[in-house]
Amino acid sequence: MSNKPSATYAIVTGASSGIGYAFAQALAKRGYNLLLVSNVPEIHEAAEKIKSSISNLQSPIEVVGLVLDLGQQSSARELYEYAHAHEMEVEVLVNNAGVYHDKDILDDSEGFTSLIMNLHMYTPAMLCYLFGQDMKQRRKGYILNVCSVTSKMAAQRLGTYGSTKAFLCNFTRALHIELRKYGVNVTDVSPGAVDTGLYSIPPFMTKLGKCLGIIVSPETLAKRGLWALFHGCAKTTIPTVFWRVLCLLILLTPTCVLRLIRRLGWF
């Protein structure tokens, strides 16, 4: 780190690839210094790649990679203290780190169940609490929590994932209302399927899904999510129509029908 005075930074968690990397790229183009966080050492490579890709900016930015396991309950405090020790004034916080799966609740290990709850609930909530205090005091700041349309899907195989995202959605909405008068924008971006290679589907199905607007690219998600954040929106669902209709159908489906689908082995 240089010895320059406090500079404005954006923090992006889970930024080594996929959605987080796309958010980091988009924020770099807006001129933010970046603190990128991940639990894998590839975060340093991602930081260097982003820094070299925007070298044509009029004012050079700093891009720092930090290896930190956000699945631990001590990690939010560690990240907060790291930023303060390095005189980083954090104006933007993007809570993106997480894990996806569709699996029966009791088929998961105890360790994974603890991990997903920490990543989707405890750590982002505490990061909002810690950095939100500073933003509130400065009366300026932006917090973007990456939630999911599955937060509306109380269905089999999505019990843990969807429920933890539901917490984050509700938490974000409450924080949005509480902090808006202090000049702090808090936004929930809830994507459906994103083309990050997480899904075991053939390439042609991914291409078809993108053509139909069912699957979006990480770059599209980042662009629309940041637009909503900087325009003070409380929530944005991406893509909109298909996933809103699907969520409504699942909400209206009686539990007995869901049990029948389960017995038939359809999902």
C-alpha positions in Angstrom: 0.0 0.0 0.0 1.1 3.6 -0.7 1.3 6.2 2.0 -1.3 8.4 0.4 -4.2 9.7 2.6 -7.5 7.9 2.9 -9.0 7.0 -0.5 -12.4 6.0 -1.6 -12.8 2.2 -2.0 -15.3 -0.3 -3.1 -15.3 -3.8 -1.4 -16.5 -6.8 -3.4 -16.6 -10.2 -1.7 -16.4 -13.4 -3.7 -14.6 -11.5 -6.5 -12.2 -14.0 -7.9 -14.5 -15.0 -10.7 -18.1 -14.9 -12.0 -20.6 -12.4 -10.6 -18.1 -10.8 -8.1 -15.5 -10.3 -10.8 -18.0 -8.6 -13.0 -19.0 -6.3 -10.2 -15.4 -5.5 -9.6 -14.7 -4.7 -13.3 -17.8 -2.4 -13.4 -16.8 -0.5 -10.3 -13.2 -0.1 -11.6 -14.6 1.5 -14.7 -16.4 3.9 -12.4 -13.0 4.9 -10.9 -13.3 3.2 -7.6 -10.2 1.8 -5.8 -11.0 -1.8 -5.1 -10.5 -4.2 -2.2 -11.4 -7.7 -3.6 -12.0 -10.5 -1.2 -12.1 -14.3 -1.7 -11.1 -17.5 0.1 -8.9 -18.6 -2.8 -5.4 -17.2 -3.8 -6.7 -16.6 -7.3 -8.0 -13.3 -6.0 -4.6 -11.8 -6.5 -4.6 -12.8 -10.1 -8.1 -11.3 -10.5 -6.9 -8.1 -8.9 -3.9 -7.8 -11.3 -6.1 -8.6 -14.3 -8.6 -5.9 -13.5 -5.9 -3.3 -12.8 -4.3 -4.0 -16.1 -7.6 -3.9 -18.0 -8.4 -0.3 -16.9 -4.9 1.1 -17.2 -6.3 3.7 -19.6 -8.2 5.6 -16.9 -7.2 9.2 -16.4 -6.6 8.6 -12.7 -5.0 5.2 -11.8 -6.8 3.2 -9.3 -5.6 0.8 -6.7 -6.8 -2.8 -6.8 -6.0 -5.0 -3.7 -6.7 -8.7 -3.4 -7.2 -10.2 0.0 -7.5 -13.9 0.8 -10.0 -14.3 3.6 -12.5 -17.1 4.5 -15.8 -15.3 4.8 -17.4 -18.5 6.1 -16.0 -17.8 9.5 -17.8 -15.6 12.0 -14.7 -13.7 12.8 -14.2 -12.7 9.1 -16.4 -9.6 9.0 -14.5 -7.9 11.9 -11.2 -9.0 10.3 -12.1 -7.4 6.9 -13.4 -4.2 8.6 -10.1 -3.8 10.6 -8.0 -4.5 7.5 -9.7 -1.7 5.7 -9.3 0.7 8.6 -5.6 -0.3 9.1 -4.9 0.5 5.4 -6.8 3.8 5.5 -9.5 2.7 3.1 -12.6 4.8 3.1 -15.2 2.3 2.0 -18.0 4.0 0.0 -19.3 0.9 -1.7 -19.9 -2.6 -0.2 -20.9 -5.5 -2.5 -21.8 -8.6 -0.5 -21.6 -11.2 -3.2 -19.7 -14.2 -1.6 -21.8 -17.3 -1.4 -22.3 -20.9 -2.4 -25.1 -22.4 -4.5 -26.6 -25.9 -4.5 -29.9 -27.7 -4.7 -29.9 -30.5 -2.2 -32.0 -32.0 0.5 -31.4 -30.2 3.8 -30.5 -33.4 5.8 -28.2 -34.6 3.0 -25.8 -31.7 3.6 -23.0 -32.0 6.1 -23.0 -30.1 9.4 -20.0 -28.2 8.1 -21.6 -27.1 4.9 -24.8 -26.1 6.6 -22.8 -23.8 8.9 -20.8 -22.5 6.0 -23.9 -21.5 3.9 -25.6 -19.8 6.9 -22.4 -17.8 7.7 -21.8 -16.8 4.1 -25.4 -15.8 3.3 -26.5 -14.4 6.6 -24.0 -13.7 9.4 -21.0 -12.3 7.5 -23.0 -10.0 5.1 -25.1 -8.8 8.0 -22.1 -8.0 10.1 -20.3 -6.3 7.2 -23.4 -4.1 6.7 -23.4 -3.3 10.4 -19.7 -2.4 10.6 -19.2 -0.5 7.4 -22.8 0.9 7.6 -21.8 2.7 10.8 -19.1 4.6 8.9 -21.4 5.3 6.0 -24.1 6.6 8.2 -21.7 8.9 10.0 -20.3 10.3 6.7 -23.9 10.4 5.3 -22.9 8.7 2.1 -22.5 5.1 1.1 -23.8 2.3 -1.0 -24.5 -1.3 0.0 -25.5 -4.0 -2.5 -26.5 -7.4 -1.3 -26.6 -10.2 -3.9 -29.7 -12.2 -2.9 -31.7 -14.6 -5.1 -35.2 -15.2 -6.6 -35.1 -18.5 -4.7 -35.8 -16.5 -1.5 -39.4 -16.7 -2.6 -39.3 -20.4 -3.3 -40.1 -22.4 -0.2 -39.6 -25.7 -2.1 -37.7 -29.0 -1.7 -33.9 -29.0 -2.5 -33.8 -25.2 -2.0 -34.6 -25.2 1.7 -31.2 -24.0 3.0 -30.2 -21.9 0.1 -33.5 -20.1 -0.4 -34.1 -19.6 3.3 -30.7 -18.0 3.9 -31.3 -15.7 0.9 -34.7 -14.9 2.3 -33.0 -13.6 5.4 -30.7 -11.4 3.4 -33.6 -10.0 1.3 -35.6 -9.1 4.4 -32.5 -7.7 6.1 -31.6 -5.6 3.1 -35.1 -4.1 2.8 -35.2 -3.1 6.5 -31.7 -1.6 6.2 -32.7 0.3 3.1 -35.6 2.0 4.9 -33.5 2.7 8.0 -30.4 4.3 6.2 -32.0 6.1 3.3 -32.4 9.4 5.3 -28.7 9.3 6.1 -27.7 9.3 2.5 -26.9 5.6 2.4 -28.4 3.5 -0.4 -29.0 -0.2 0.3 -30.1 -2.5 -2.5 -31.1 -6.1 -3.0 -30.2 -7.6 -6.4 -32.0 -10.9 -6.9 -30.9 -12.8 -10.0 -32.3 -16.0 -11.3 -29.9 -18.2 -13.3 -26.5 -16.5 -14.1 -24.0 -17.9 -16.7 -21.2 -18.7 -14.3 -20.7 -22.4 -15.1 -22.3 -23.5 -11.9 -25.1 -25.4 -13.6 -24.7 -28.9 -15.0 -26.5 -28.2 -18.3 -25.4 -28.5 -21.9 -23.9 -25.4 -23.6 -26.8 -25.2 -26.1 -29.2 -25.1 -23.2 -27.3 -22.2 -21.7 -27.3 -20.4 -25.0 -31.1 -21.0 -25.4 -31.7 -19.7 -21.8 -29.7 -16.5 -22.5 -31.7 -16.0 -25.7 -35.0 -16.4 -23.8 -33.8 -14.1 -21.0 -33.9 -16.9 -18.4 -30.2 -16.9 -18.0 -28.1 -13.7 -17.9 -24.4 -13.0 -18.1 -22.5 -11.8 -15.0 -21.8 -8.5 -16.8 -25.5 -7.9 -17.4 -26.2 -8.6 -13.7 -23.5 -6.3 -12.6 -24.6 -3.5 -14.9 -28.2 -3.6 -13.8 -27.4 -4.2 -10.1 -25.1 -1.2 -9.9 -27.7 0.9 -11.8 -30.2 0.1 -9.2 -27.8 0.7 -6.4 -26.6 4.2 -7.5 -30.2 5.2 -8.3 -31.4 4.4 -4.8 -33.6 1.4 -5.6 -34.5 -1.0 -2.8 -34.6 -4.1 -5.0 -34.2 -5.3 -8.5 -34.9 -8.8 -9.9 -32.9 -10.0 -12.9 -34.2 -11.1 -15.3 -37.6 -9.7 -14.4 -40.6 -11.3 -16.1 -39.8 -15.1 -16.2 -38.5 -15.3 -12.6 -41.3 -13.2 -11.2 -43.9 -15.4 -12.9 -42.1 -18.6 -11.7 -41.9 -17.3 -8.1 -45.6 -16.5 -8.1 -46.5 -20.0 -9.5 -44.5 -21.7 -6.7 -46.1 -19.5 -4.0 -49.5 -20.4 -5.3 -48.8 -24.1 -5.6 -50.3 -26.1 -2.7 -48.0 -28.0 -0.5 -49.8 -31.3 -1.4 -48.9 -30.7 -5.1 -45.3 -30.1 -4.1 -45.3 -33.4 -2.2 -46.7 -35.1 -5.2 -43.9 -33.7 -7.4 -41.5 -35.0 -4.8 -43.0 -38.5 -4.8 -42.9 -38.6 -8.6 -39.2 -37.7 -8.5 -39.6 -34.7 -10.8 -37.6 -32.5 -8.4 
